[in-house]
Amino acid sequence: MASHYPGELLQSFLSGEQCLLLALEISEFDRDVRKQKLRREHPEWSELAVVNEIIRQAFLPAPTPEWLEKRLQERVDQQRTSD
């Protein structure tokens, strides 16, 4: 009998550890693709600005939590003072 859900299909031939490793690899691939897209759209952005935007996008469609937005801004401010 065929599985109706892709997750069930994966679990039928991958161990839990293998599923986790695959999920992490897919997540890393997704971040790399997002970085490339953001660099094309905003070549003037620093690496930190690109990473901050990827973090913000992770919370969409909800807004980034206020405490996290504050921390992201602190990182930008620290980078500016060290440059």
C-alpha positions as CSV (number, residue, x, y, z in Angstrom):
1,M,0.0,0.0,0.0
2,A,1.4,3.4,-1.0
3,S,2.0,6.1,1.5
4,H,-0.2,9.3,1.2
5,Y,2.4,11.5,2.8
6,P,6.0,12.2,1.7
7,G,7.2,12.1,5.3
8,E,5.8,8.5,5.7
9,L,7.6,7.5,2.5
10,L,10.9,8.9,3.8
11,Q,10.5,7.2,7.2
12,S,9.9,3.9,5.4
13,F,13.5,3.7,4.2
14,L,15.4,6.2,6.3
15,S,16.2,6.0,10.0
16,G,15.3,8.9,12.3
17,E,18.9,10.1,12.3
18,Q,19.0,10.0,8.5
19,C,15.7,12.0,8.2
20,L,17.2,14.6,10.5
21,L,20.4,14.8,8.5
22,L,18.5,15.1,5.3
23,A,16.3,17.9,6.8
24,L,19.4,19.8,7.9
25,E,21.0,19.4,4.5
26,I,17.9,20.7,2.8
27,S,17.8,23.6,5.2
28,E,21.4,24.5,4.5
29,F,20.7,24.3,0.7
30,D,17.7,26.6,1.1
31,R,19.8,29.2,3.1
32,D,22.5,29.1,0.4
33,V,19.9,29.7,-2.4
34,R,18.4,32.6,-0.4
35,K,21.8,34.1,0.2
36,Q,22.5,34.0,-3.6
37,K,19.2,35.6,-4.3
38,L,19.7,38.4,-1.8
39,R,23.2,39.1,-3.0
40,R,21.9,39.5,-6.6
41,E,19.1,41.8,-5.5
42,H,21.2,43.8,-3.0
43,P,24.9,43.7,-4.0
44,E,25.6,46.6,-1.6
45,W,24.6,44.6,1.5
46,S,27.2,43.2,3.8
47,E,27.3,39.5,4.7
48,L,25.8,40.4,8.1
49,A,22.9,42.2,6.4
50,V,22.3,39.2,4.2
51,V,22.3,36.8,7.2
52,N,20.0,39.1,9.2
53,E,17.5,39.2,6.3
54,I,17.5,35.4,6.1
55,I,16.8,35.2,9.8
56,R,13.9,37.7,9.3
57,Q,12.5,35.6,6.4
58,A,12.5,32.6,8.6
59,F,9.7,34.2,10.7
60,L,7.4,35.1,7.7
61,P,4.5,35.7,7.5
62,A,4.7,36.7,11.2
63,P,6.9,39.6,12.1
64,T,10.3,39.0,13.6
65,P,10.1,38.9,17.4
66,E,10.9,42.3,18.9
67,W,13.8,40.9,21.0
68,L,15.4,39.3,18.0
69,E,15.0,42.4,15.8
70,K,16.8,44.4,18.6
71,R,19.6,41.8,18.6
72,L,20.0,41.9,14.9
73,Q,20.2,45.7,15.0
74,E,22.8,45.5,17.8
75,R,24.9,43.2,15.5
76,V,24.8,45.8,12.7
77,D,25.7,48.6,15.1
78,Q,28.7,46.5,16.4
79,Q,29.9,45.9,12.9
80,R,29.7,49.6,12.0
81,T,31.7,50.6,15.0
82,S,34.4,48.0,14.3
83,D,34.7,49.1,10.6
